Every structure is written in structure tokens, then in C-alpha cells.
């Protein structure tokens, strides 16, 4: 049996480039240097520029894998974006602000190499889960050049849209059996001090501290049965952004726990794609 197809070409080829070095940082007690890497999905299309979404993996700031969610990120890419999943230093390598500096370095690298990956440098989004949701919020809210260190500092690390999943927004609001027991909590390891006993310093690493009217649009996604990062954390960020006059939506997944399978269902990703298309594609036309 013979069948002829007259194919109408409507979409480009998408290419995955893994382990792209975007920065070098101190390692092994500052005696050595190591690469920070990212995975990039980009369209082989030289006729136009595409908005870029940076993904940040979670893992209590203690462990992360930039390649873990590539199956889902590829669907996001094929909806009209360049997508990059960035590595950052974990808390066994250094405390805050290393993690935020690394994410910002990744954003600047992508802008500096926009011609190579067909990126529209004026339209960047950021998204991540848990610890990555925290870094998503911080990358979108913190506009301070002191966090832009390393290469390509002539480029801005600002983004135009943010989608944090179940983000720790105010680490001073976490509950512990006793204040002393907070010392081993992930947020204390991030700060480098017990957050329950050093609340003034802890507030300096909290996304809610940096909310202003100049923040980009947010869509926060949180399960109302989260036993790791309480749902109230997502509400705190939403309410602070809303009070500042920022465009924000809190998408509540009913019955969903932390990193629940619910977050990886088609309906949720359709909402994510629609949010970024509206803020990074439709909004620029």
C-alpha cells in the first residue's frame, strides 16, 4: 500500500543540548573550580526569536538534577519556547546567596548566547519546584546587581514572568517542635544559621521580603495538602504580591501533597503553557 503525504511545515525541529557549561565556580573548599551546567531545548529556526523559560529543580537546596524533568519541559518547549534547566550549587557547597547567583548567571549566559539558541532576550520566564520554586521567586523579585557575579554581567538577569511551585516564601513562618530543632532544617542550612533563632537574618533570604510593585506577573502553584512546604507559604507570597498590586494567581491543587503526581498532569501543564504564552508571547505582539 502506498500513501503520499503533502506535509505542511508549521513547526521547527527542536534540539536538546545537554551539559552546557554556563559558569565556573569555586569547589572543594575553594581549592578547585568546577563547571555549572544546563540543559537546553531550542528550536532550529533562524527566522525568529523565541521567549525563554528557565527551569529550576528542587531538592531542599541539598540535592538537584537538572535533567529530571526534561520529558515535561520538552512539551513546554514545543509550545513556542526555548527552555533551559539550570544547575546551582547545593547547601553542602555553600549557603545563600550562591544558589541565587548561579541561577542569575544562567539567565545572563542565555541572554549572552541568544543568537546561538534563537532567544528573545526581552522575554524570559522562570519556573521551579520547592527549593527551585523558592529560587524562581527570588530570581523574579531580587533586582540587586550584587547578586550578578561572574561572566556576562553586561546582561540583565531580570525576568518577565514567574511560576513557582510550592515555594518556601517566608522561612521564619515554618513550625518546629522546638526552636533548637530548626538547626538541621533545610532552610537553616541555606541560611547557614538556625532560622528560628535568627529571624531577622532569615527574613533577608525570604521572597516575601523582596516583593514590590515592580515584580513581574506570577502564577503560584501549590497543593492544599502539602506536608513539606505548607500551603500557607504559597498563600503568603500570593497575598504579599496582590497587596503590592502585582498581577498574581494562586493555582490551588485540591488534595495534592508536595511534589505530587497531580502537578504532572496535562491540565496543570496546559495552565502553565497558557500563562507563559500570555505573558511572554501574546503580550509582546
N, C-alpha and C positions, 0 to 999 in steps of 0.2 A: 504494500500500500504506500502510495506517495502522497505527501501533503506539503503544499507550499504555504509559507507564512510571509506575509508582507509586513515586516516589523516596523512600527513607528517608534523611533528612538525618542524617549521622553525623559530618561534618567541617565545620569552618568555612571561610569564604573566607580565603585568605592574601593579604596585600597587601605589595608591595615599595615601600619608601620610600627613595629614593636621595639621597645627598649631604646628609644631615642634619648640620648643624654642631653638634658637641658641645663644642668648646673653641676658644679663640683663643690663639695662641702668638706669640712674637717671631719675626720673619723678617728677611731681608736685613740681616745683620749687626746685628740688634736695632734697626734703624731703622724697621721696619714691623711690622705684625701680619698674621697670616693665619689662616684657619679650618682646623681639623681636622674631617674629616667621616667619617661612617659610613653604610653601607647597612644597612637593617633589613628583615627579613621577619617579619611578625607576623600572628596570627590575628584576624579581625574577630569576636571572641567576648567579649562583656561578662559572660558568666555565670561565668567562672573566670579564674584567673591561671595563666600558663604559665612553666615554667622557661626561663631564657635561656642561650644559648651564644654566647660571643664568639669570633669567628674572627680570627686574626692572620696576614696574608700574609707570606711570606718574600721573600728577595732580598738576602741578605748584609748586611742593615741599610742597604744603599745605594740600593735601589730597591724599591718595593712598589706593588701595585694592589689596593685593597680590593674591587674588583668582579670580579676574575679568576675566582673560584671560585663564583660565585652559582648556577650550574646545580646543583652538588652540594649547596650549602648549602640550596637550596630543598627538596631531598629530606629533609634533616635537619629543616628547619622543619616539613614536613608529617608528621613522625613525632611531633610534640607539643611543639615548642619555638618560642620566639622566637629568631631568630638575627640577630646583628649583626656585620658585618665592619668593623673599625675601622682608621682611618688612624693612622700615627705618623710622627714626624719621622725622616728618614734621617740617616746619618752625615755627609753633606755639609752638613746644617743644624745638627748638634750631636752631641756624644758622649753616652755614657751618663752620667746616667740619664734623659735626655729621653724615650727610647723607652718605658721602663717607666712614666714619669709619664703619658705620653699614653694608654697602654693603661688604666691605672688611672683616668684621667679619663673615658675612655669607659665603663667599668664604672659609675662613680658617676653619670654622666649617665643611663644606662639605668635605674638604680635611682630616680633623682630623677623620671624620667618614666614610672614603672611603670604608672600609671593609663592614660596615653595608649596604651601598647603592650601592656597586659594582662600585665605581667610579675610573676612571683613573686620578690620581692626576696631571699628567703631561699634560693633555689636557682639558683645561677649556675655555669655551666661555662665553661671556656676551652680553645681548641684552635688550633693553628697549625703551620706547617711551616717547618723550617730556622731562619732568624732569627726567624720567628714562633713556632716551637717553643720556641726559647730564651725568648722573651718570655712564652709560655704558662707555662713552668716558673717563671719569675721572678714572674709575676703571682700564681701559686698559692702560692709559697714565701715571698715577701718580705712580711712583715707589719710595716711600718715607716711610721708616719704622715708621715715626712719626704718620702716619695715621693708622697703625696697632696697635690698642689698645684693651685690654680685654684679652679674653682667646685664646689659641691655637696659640700664636704668634711664635711658633717654625715652623709654616707652612707659606709658602709664599702666598700672595694674588694675585700673578701675574696670568694673563690670556693669552691665546694664540690666541684668535680671538675675534673681537668685531663687533656688528651690531647695531649701534644706529639709532633709527627712529627720524626724525625731531628734532635733538638735538640743544639746545642753545649752541653755540660754543664760541661766544665772546659776553658777555653781555654788553660790552661797545659800541657795534655797534647797539643796539636797538635804535629806534627813539621814542621820546616823544614830545608832543606839547610844553612843557617847561621842562627844567631840573628838576625843583621842583616837577613836576608831576610824576617823576620816583620814588618818595619816597615810593609809595604804590605798585609798580610793584613787581611781584613775585621774580624777580632776586634781587631786593633791600632787600626784606625780607630774602632771602637766605644769602646775604652778611651781613645783619644787618646794612647797611648804604645805602644811595642813590647812586646807581651805576653811575648815570650821574654826580654826584658831587665828587665822589671818584674813579675816573677811574683807578688810579694806584693800589689801593687796589682791585678793581673789577677784574683787569686782573689776580690777583693771584688765582681767583676761576674759570678761563676760561680754557676749554680744549685746545684751541689753544696754550696756554702758555706752555703746557707740551708735545707738540709734539716733538719727537726725532726720529732718525733713528732706535732706538731700539723698537719702537712701534710694536705691533702685527698687522697682517692683519685686515683691516677694510672693511666692506660694510655698507655705509651710505644710508638710505632710506628716501627720502623727497619728498613731493608733491610740484609741482611748483606753486600752488595757495594757499599756506599756509598763512592764515591771523593771525596766533597766533605766531608761530616761523617762521620768514621769510625764504624763500627758500635760500636766500643768506647765512644764517647761516650754512646750510649743505655744501654749496659751499666753504665757508671759511675753514671749517675743512678739506674737501677733498683736497683743494689746498695746505694747510699747510702740510698735510701728504704726498702728492705727491712730494712736493718740498724737503721734508726730505728723500725721497727715500723709503717710506713705501708703501707696497702693499695696494692699496685702490681702491674701486669702489664706485661711487655715482650713486645709482639707482633712477632715477627721475620718479615719478608717475605723468604723464601728467594730468593736470586738478584737481589734488587731493588737498583738503584742510587739515587742521590739524586734526589728528585722524580720517581721512576719512574712509568710508567703503572700499575704494579701498585697503587699507593696509591689509584687512582681506579676500582678495580673494585668490583662490587656486594658481594662477600664482605667486603671491608675495611670498606665503609660500613655494612654490616649489623652488624659488630662495634662500630663507633663508636656507632651508634644504640643498640645494646643496652647499651653501657657507660653512656651518658648517661641512658638511660631507667632503668637500675637505680639510679644514684647520685642522680638529680635528680627522678625521678617516683615509682618504686616505693618508694624509700627514704623519701619524705615522707608516704606513705599510712599 
